Amino acid sequence: MLSLVPVSLKTANAFVAAHHRHHKPTGGHKFSIGCECDGQLVGVVIAGRPVSRYLDDGRTLEVNRLCTTGERNACSMLYSASARAAKAMGYKKIITYTLDTEPGVSLRASGWTCMGLAGGKRWTDAVPLWTSARPK
């Protein structure tokens, strides 16, 4: 059974370094949340300031990394938990980006909405931008 657990940035970054397909650990965060199954860490979410300076208004949070071992429903659980935590901390918006090849099923399942393509110069020319309806 899946359960949420608090994790430090050090633990979350170590998990990302070991399991993420294309991203490296982050330099900082506002918070990190882990997901366990039978006492073993199977996923993490790292939320922090938006990478885009245009979105860094002090009221917007970004899911900078989400990484799992593939455990069923772990991604949706972590996206939902990050949106609830952002709302509880007073943020008005939480966003994330995905690769254009990723379908966003876990994001939709946890109540997030695709806002369209955002220009990006590092992954591809444009990547989908997602937001959660929870923080308001």
VMD Tcl script that draws the C-alpha trace (Angstrom):
set ca {
  {0.00 0.00 0.00}
  {1.30 3.46 -0.90}
  {1.82 6.12 1.74}
  {3.29 9.60 1.77}
  {6.40 10.34 3.83}
  {8.49 13.44 4.42}
  {11.91 13.34 2.78}
  {14.87 15.70 2.87}
  {16.23 17.31 -0.28}
  {19.32 15.13 0.10}
  {17.22 11.94 0.08}
  {15.01 13.16 -2.77}
  {18.02 14.16 -4.88}
  {19.69 10.80 -4.27}
  {16.52 9.08 -5.47}
  {16.41 11.30 -8.59}
  {20.09 10.60 -9.30}
  {19.43 6.87 -9.09}
  {16.13 6.65 -10.98}
  {15.30 9.66 -13.21}
  {15.48 9.06 -16.96}
  {16.71 12.48 -18.10}
  {17.11 14.94 -15.20}
  {19.76 15.48 -12.59}
  {19.10 16.43 -8.93}
  {17.97 19.97 -8.11}
  {19.96 22.68 -6.36}
  {17.25 23.63 -3.89}
  {13.60 23.28 -2.97}
  {10.72 24.58 -0.91}
  {9.71 21.03 0.05}
  {10.07 17.39 -0.97}
  {7.62 14.53 -0.43}
  {8.27 10.83 -0.71}
  {6.01 7.90 -1.49}
  {6.62 4.50 0.11}
  {5.32 1.03 -0.58}
  {5.85 -1.54 2.18}
  {8.47 0.69 3.81}
  {10.52 1.21 0.64}
  {10.82 4.60 -1.09}
  {9.26 4.29 -4.56}
  {8.91 7.95 -5.56}
  {9.69 11.56 -4.74}
  {8.47 14.99 -5.73}
  {10.65 18.10 -5.35}
  {8.86 21.46 -5.44}
  {10.58 24.82 -5.55}
  {10.67 28.24 -7.13}
  {9.72 28.39 -10.81}
  {12.70 28.07 -13.14}
  {11.26 30.82 -15.37}
  {11.94 34.21 -13.83}
  {8.72 35.47 -15.45}
  {6.68 33.05 -13.33}
  {8.66 33.56 -10.11}
  {6.20 35.96 -8.47}
  {6.44 34.60 -4.92}
  {2.99 32.99 -5.19}
  {3.78 30.32 -7.78}
  {5.46 27.01 -7.04}
  {6.90 24.56 -9.56}
  {7.23 20.80 -9.37}
  {10.87 20.72 -10.43}
  {11.24 16.92 -10.26}
  {8.93 13.96 -9.95}
  {10.50 10.53 -10.07}
  {9.21 7.04 -9.30}
  {10.28 3.45 -9.76}
  {7.09 2.87 -11.74}
  {4.91 1.86 -8.80}
  {1.24 2.10 -9.84}
  {-0.44 5.41 -8.81}
  {2.71 6.84 -7.20}
  {2.96 9.75 -9.68}
  {-0.68 10.77 -9.19}
  {-0.32 10.52 -5.42}
  {2.78 12.75 -5.45}
  {1.28 15.34 -7.84}
  {-1.86 15.55 -5.66}
  {0.18 15.82 -2.45}
  {2.35 18.60 -3.89}
  {-0.73 20.60 -4.93}
  {-2.30 20.20 -1.47}
  {0.96 21.22 0.23}
  {1.31 24.27 -2.01}
  {-2.22 25.35 -1.18}
  {-1.61 24.85 2.55}
  {1.53 27.00 2.31}
  {-0.41 29.86 0.69}
  {0.71 29.50 -2.92}
  {-1.83 30.62 -5.54}
  {-0.54 28.41 -8.34}
  {1.54 25.29 -8.83}
  {2.96 24.35 -12.22}
  {5.09 21.73 -13.88}
  {6.40 20.88 -17.32}
  {6.51 17.57 -19.15}
  {8.24 16.38 -22.26}
  {6.05 16.63 -25.34}
  {6.29 12.84 -25.62}
  {4.73 12.29 -22.18}
  {0.92 11.92 -22.19}
  {0.25 13.50 -18.77}
  {-2.10 10.75 -17.56}
  {-0.96 11.06 -13.92}
  {-1.32 14.84 -14.03}
  {-4.87 14.66 -15.38}
  {-5.74 11.93 -12.86}
  {-4.65 14.19 -10.02}
  {-6.62 17.22 -11.22}
  {-3.99 19.12 -13.22}
  {-4.74 20.83 -16.53}
  {-2.48 21.30 -19.55}
  {-2.20 25.02 -20.27}
  {-0.57 24.53 -23.68}
  {2.98 24.69 -24.94}
  {5.65 26.81 -23.32}
  {8.84 27.80 -25.10}
  {11.88 25.98 -23.87}
  {15.43 25.86 -25.15}
  {16.82 22.95 -23.15}
  {14.57 19.91 -23.73}
  {12.79 20.80 -26.97}
  {11.53 23.92 -28.69}
  {8.22 23.75 -26.81}
  {7.06 21.70 -23.83}
  {3.62 21.26 -22.25}
  {2.94 23.45 -19.20}
  {0.56 22.04 -16.54}
  {-1.16 23.66 -13.58}
  {-3.28 22.35 -10.73}
  {-6.64 23.82 -9.88}
  {-6.07 23.17 -6.15}
  {-4.10 26.28 -5.03}
  {-6.30 29.38 -5.13}
}
mol new
graphics top color blue
foreach p $ca { graphics top sphere $p radius 0.5 }
foreach p [lrange $ca 0 end-1] q [lrange $ca 1 end] { graphics top cylinder $p $q radius 0.2 }
display resetview
